[in-house]
Amino acid sequence: MDELTEQAEHDARVLGRSLGLSRRQLLAATTGMAAAAAVGLTGGGHAHAAPLAAKPGNGNGVLVPPGKRGIILYTVRDAISRNPLTSDLPSGFKEVLEELARIGYKQIEFAGYTQNANSEGGNNLGTPQGAQLLRTWLDDNGLEAEGNHGSIPSVINDTTLAQFDAACEVANILGFGHIGTGSDPTGSAYLADWQAAADRWNILGERAASHGLKLYTHNHDAAYSFLLDEGPLDAAGRPTRSSGLRRLEWFLQNTDPNTVYLEMDIYWAHVAQHRFQSYTAADGTVVDDIFDPAGLVAEQTTRFPLFHAKDGARNGSAAGYSIVPFGQGDIDYVTFFQRVGAKGYHNAMYEQDNAATIPAPASPSLSLENAASSYANLAALRG
């Protein structure tokens, strides 16, 4: 999908919100209308946190437009699960969404639909009725929901497809552009398992598209390790060596680019760059091959509509990095965003797995404080 088409789709979703329609309803009712829309890409209208000063020499333009600055709610899960009866801090979806909008975020990625049972709406908002309530809070705060780290069927049958359809309906109520999972298509290193995963994801990707959604997989470092697809077989008849193709590279080549998409977690991609630097070829030789995260995206940038903008500080661990607030680490985000192309297309979701505890000392307000400082640093990127 080119940038113009992506812009038109964004504009159609904005119009749908104003009409009270789901994304699927709007697409069905207004075929061709979105392409003619001329609404600004960056959106906005609500207050933004004051950005930090741009780094010297990077003044060539905003790298992540205001309308593309997002957060996955896993980052602030402690606040969402907080009991509002025992704390004056923001708690539950409604109050946390209000705070994130006040900070300046425009986009939201869910990590499930549960909250503290004492919060408005109750514990589980993953139903159509709960989604309607969430949608009201999103709209009231000028927020757009872009996806959810949900469950993707591991087998295809009538029951699992019906469950997937139900998840897509909830996604449409919330106004998602994407639906996905926080897991790799398979945890296996073997070609046969990746083939089965690709076959399943092609089916599900087509089904998601019938709901007007893009299906995506979010990946960790292991998915960028080398596929075992050649060489002598082990006792179980599985290959023990590699052609040099990384698992996700094979997946990209063997899934439909029009219906199956990826969300690169930029932190985990850099962990993979540190960890997986060589493979054993079919003839037994060891071949050096350094992974290039930005290069992989640039080859087919529109297949990566979502990023996790997670920062890492170099350390001496096997992973090579530890997770820190965005803008306080060593990952070169300016160069990354400059290299991937399609400027303004990608939805950058700030994530920090340990936002409630890092940097020390931990405090009940820390995850939202990190959300504020990380927003400022994401907004300050120039290149």
C-alpha positions in Angstrom: 0.0 0.0 0.0 1.4 3.4 -1.0 1.4 6.5 1.3 -1.5 8.1 -0.5 -3.7 5.0 0.0 -2.7 4.7 3.6 -3.5 8.4 4.1 -6.9 7.9 2.5 -7.6 4.9 4.8 -6.6 7.0 7.9 -9.0 9.8 6.7 -11.8 7.3 6.2 -11.4 6.1 9.8 -11.5 9.7 11.1 -14.7 10.3 9.2 -16.2 7.1 10.5 -15.6 8.2 14.1 -17.5 11.4 13.5 -20.4 9.4 12.0 -20.4 6.8 14.8 -19.6 4.0 12.3 -17.2 1.1 12.7 -14.4 0.9 10.2 -16.1 -2.0 8.4 -19.4 -0.2 8.2 -17.8 2.9 6.8 -15.8 0.9 4.1 -19.0 -0.8 3.1 -21.0 2.4 2.8 -18.4 4.7 1.2 -16.4 2.7 -1.4 -14.0 5.1 -3.1 -14.8 8.0 -0.9 -11.7 7.7 1.3 -9.4 8.1 -1.7 -10.7 11.6 -2.2 -10.4 12.7 1.4 -7.9 15.5 2.1 -7.6 15.6 5.9 -4.1 16.3 7.3 -2.0 13.3 8.2 -0.9 14.4 11.6 -4.4 14.8 13.1 -4.2 16.5 16.5 -6.2 19.1 18.3 -5.5 18.0 21.8 -2.6 19.2 24.0 0.9 17.7 23.6 3.7 17.5 26.1 6.5 19.9 25.4 9.1 18.0 23.3 12.7 17.8 24.3 15.1 19.8 22.1 16.0 18.0 18.9 19.5 16.6 18.7 22.0 18.8 16.8 22.3 18.0 13.1 19.0 16.2 12.9 16.8 19.2 11.9 15.5 17.9 8.6 12.0 17.3 9.8 9.8 15.4 12.3 10.4 11.7 11.9 7.3 10.5 13.7 4.3 12.8 13.0 2.0 13.7 16.0 -0.8 11.5 14.6 1.5 8.5 14.5 2.8 8.6 18.1 1.3 5.8 20.1 1.7 3.6 23.1 0.8 -0.1 23.8 -1.1 -0.3 27.0 1.1 -3.1 28.3 3.5 -0.3 29.2 1.1 1.1 31.8 -0.6 -2.2 32.7 0.0 -1.4 36.4 -2.2 1.7 36.1 -4.9 -0.1 34.2 -5.1 -2.8 36.9 -4.9 -0.3 39.8 -7.8 -0.2 42.2 -9.5 3.2 42.0 -10.9 2.7 45.5 -7.4 2.7 47.0 -5.5 5.2 44.9 -5.9 8.8 43.7 -3.7 8.1 40.7 -5.2 7.3 37.2 -6.6 3.8 37.2 -8.5 1.7 34.7 -9.0 2.3 31.0 -11.0 5.5 31.2 -8.6 7.5 33.5 -5.4 6.1 31.9 -6.7 7.0 28.4 -7.4 10.5 29.6 -3.9 10.8 31.0 -2.2 9.4 27.8 -4.2 11.9 25.7 -3.2 14.7 28.0 0.5 13.7 27.5 0.0 13.9 23.8 -0.4 10.4 22.5 -2.7 9.9 19.6 -2.7 6.2 19.0 -3.4 3.3 21.3 -2.5 -0.4 21.0 -4.3 -2.7 23.4 -2.8 -5.6 25.2 -6.0 -7.3 26.2 -9.2 -5.7 27.5 -9.2 -6.4 31.3 -8.8 -3.9 34.1 -9.4 -3.7 37.8 -12.9 -4.9 38.6 -13.7 -1.7 40.5 -13.0 0.5 37.5 -15.9 1.9 35.4 -17.2 -0.8 33.1 -15.9 -3.7 35.3 -13.2 -6.2 34.7 -13.6 -7.4 31.1 -14.3 -5.0 28.3 -13.5 -7.5 25.5 -17.2 -7.9 24.6 -19.1 -5.8 22.0 -20.7 -3.9 24.9 -17.4 -3.3 26.6 -15.8 -2.3 23.3 -18.6 0.3 22.8 -17.6 1.8 26.2 -13.9 1.8 25.3 -14.7 3.4 22.0 -16.6 6.2 23.7 -13.5 6.9 25.9 -11.2 6.8 22.9 -13.3 9.2 21.0 -13.8 11.6 23.9 -10.0 11.9 24.2 -9.2 12.2 20.5 -7.5 8.8 20.5 -7.3 6.1 17.8 -7.0 2.4 18.5 -4.7 0.7 16.1 -4.5 -2.9 17.3 -4.4 -5.5 20.1 -2.0 -8.1 21.2 -4.7 -10.8 21.2 -4.8 -14.5 20.5 -4.4 -15.8 16.9 -5.8 -19.3 16.3 -3.1 -22.0 16.4 -5.4 -24.3 14.4 -8.0 -23.6 11.8 -11.5 -25.0 12.4 -15.1 -23.7 12.6 -14.7 -22.9 16.3 -11.5 -21.0 16.1 -12.6 -19.1 13.0 -15.8 -18.1 14.8 -13.7 -16.8 17.7 -11.4 -14.9 15.3 -14.5 -13.3 13.6 -15.7 -12.2 17.0 -12.4 -10.6 17.8 -12.5 -8.8 14.5 -16.0 -7.5 15.3 -14.7 -6.1 18.6 -11.8 -4.6 16.7 -14.2 -2.9 14.3 -16.2 -1.4 17.1 -13.0 0.0 18.5 -12.0 1.4 15.1 -8.8 -0.6 14.7 -6.8 -0.6 11.5 -5.0 -3.8 12.5 -5.5 -6.9 14.5 -2.7 -9.0 15.8 -0.8 -10.9 18.4 2.2 -10.5 20.6 3.7 -13.9 19.6 5.7 -15.2 16.7 3.8 -17.3 14.1 5.7 -20.3 15.6 8.5 -20.7 18.1 10.1 -23.5 16.0 13.4 -23.2 14.1 12.3 -25.8 11.4 11.0 -25.1 7.9 8.1 -27.5 8.1 6.6 -25.6 11.1 7.1 -22.2 9.5 5.3 -23.6 6.4 2.4 -24.7 8.5 2.4 -21.2 10.2 2.5 -19.4 6.9 -0.5 -21.5 5.5 -2.5 -20.6 8.7 -1.6 -16.9 8.6 -2.6 -16.7 4.9 -6.0 -18.0 5.7 -6.4 -15.7 8.7 -5.0 -12.7 6.9 -7.6 -13.1 4.1 -10.3 -13.4 6.8 -9.1 -10.3 8.6 -9.1 -8.4 5.3 -12.8 -9.4 4.8 -13.4 -7.4 8.1 -11.4 -4.5 6.8 -8.4 -5.2 9.0 -4.7 -5.9 8.6 -3.5 -9.0 10.4 -0.1 -8.6 12.1 2.4 -10.6 14.1 4.7 -9.0 16.7 8.1 -10.6 16.9 10.9 -11.1 19.4 14.6 -11.8 18.8 14.2 -15.6 18.1 12.1 -14.9 15.0 15.2 -13.2 13.4 17.4 -16.3 14.0 18.3 -18.5 11.2 15.9 -21.1 9.8 17.0 -24.7 9.9 16.1 -25.8 6.4 19.2 -27.6 4.9 22.0 -30.0 5.7 22.1 -33.4 7.4 19.0 -34.5 9.2 18.8 -35.3 12.9 17.3 -38.5 14.4 13.8 -37.0 14.1 14.4 -36.3 10.4 14.7 -32.5 10.8 17.3 -30.4 9.1 20.3 -29.2 11.2 21.8 -26.5 9.1 20.7 -23.3 7.3 20.5 -21.7 3.9 21.2 -18.4 5.7 17.6 -17.3 5.6 16.2 -15.9 8.8 12.8 -17.2 10.0 10.9 -14.0 9.4 12.5 -13.5 6.1 11.1 -16.8 4.9 7.7 -15.9 6.4 7.6 -12.7 4.5 8.4 -14.5 1.3 5.7 -17.1 1.8 2.8 -15.1 3.0 0.5 -12.7 1.1 1.9 -9.2 1.2 -1.7 -7.8 0.8 -3.1 -9.5 3.9 -0.3 -10.5 6.3 1.7 -7.8 8.1 4.4 -7.4 10.8 4.9 -5.2 13.8 8.7 -4.9 14.4 9.7 -4.5 18.0 12.8 -2.5 17.3 14.4 -3.4 20.6 14.1 -7.1 20.0 15.3 -6.7 16.4 18.5 -5.2 17.8 18.8 -7.9 20.4 18.7 -10.3 17.4 21.4 -8.3 15.6 23.6 -8.8 18.7 22.8 -12.5 19.2 22.5 -14.1 15.7 25.5 -13.2 13.7 26.4 -16.4 11.9 24.9 -19.7 10.7 26.2 -23.1 9.8 25.7 -23.7 6.1 24.8 -27.0 4.5 28.4 -27.9 3.9 29.3 -27.3 7.6 31.0 -24.0 7.2 30.2 -21.1 9.5 29.1 -18.0 7.7 29.0 -14.5 9.2 25.8 -12.6 8.6 24.9 -9.5 10.7 21.2 -8.7 10.8 20.1 -5.3 9.7 16.7 -4.4 11.2 16.2 -1.2 9.2 17.3 -2.9 6.0 14.7 -5.6 6.4 12.0 -3.0 6.8 13.2 -0.9 3.9 13.0 -3.8 1.5 9.2 -3.9 1.9 8.3 -1.0 4.3 4.6 -1.1 3.9 4.4 -4.6 5.3 5.5 -3.1 8.7 2.6 -0.7 9.5 3.4 -0.9 13.2 6.5 -0.6 15.3 7.2 -1.0 18.9 9.5 2.0 19.8 11.3 0.4 22.7 14.7 1.6 23.7 17.6 -0.4 25.0 20.9 0.4 26.8 23.9 -1.7 25.9 25.2 -4.0 28.6 27.3 -7.1 28.9 24.4 -9.6 28.9 23.7 -12.3 26.3 20.9 -10.1 25.0 23.3 -7.2 24.6 20.7 -4.6 25.8 18.5 -3.8 28.8 15.1 -2.1 28.4 15.0 1.6 29.4 12.7 4.6 28.8 12.5 5.8 25.2 15.3 8.2 24.5 17.6 7.0 27.3 19.2 4.1 25.4 21.7 3.4 22.7 19.4 2.3 19.8 19.9 4.9 17.0 16.2 5.7 16.3 17.0 8.7 14.1 19.0 6.6 11.6 16.4 3.8 11.8 13.5 6.0 10.9 15.5 7.7 8.2 16.3 4.4 6.6 13.0 2.6 6.6 11.3 4.9 4.1 7.6 5.8 3.7 8.1 8.7 6.1 4.9 9.3 8.1 3.4 5.8 7.2 4.4 3.8 10.2 2.6 3.8 13.6 5.2 4.0 16.3 4.0 2.5 19.6 6.1 3.3 22.6 6.6 0.2 24.8 8.6 -0.3 27.9 8.1 -3.7 29.6 9.5 -2.5 32.9 8.1 1.1 32.9 6.7 0.6 36.5 10.2 -0.1 37.9 12.9 1.4 35.7 14.6 3.7 36.4 14.8 3.0 40.1 13.2 3.6 42.5 9.9 2.2 41.5 6.8 4.1 42.4 3.1 3.9 41.7 3.3 6.8 39.2 6.4 5.8 37.4 4.9 4.1 34.4 2.9 7.2 33.5 5.9 9.4 34.2 7.9 7.2 31.8 5.1 7.5 29.3 5.4 11.3 29.4 9.1 11.5 29.1 9.2 8.9 26.4 6.5 10.7 24.4 8.6 13.9 24.5 11.7 12.0 23.3 9.7 10.3 20.5 8.3 13.7 19.4 11.8 15.2 19.4 13.2 12.9 16.8 14.4 14.8 13.7 16.1 13.6 10.6 
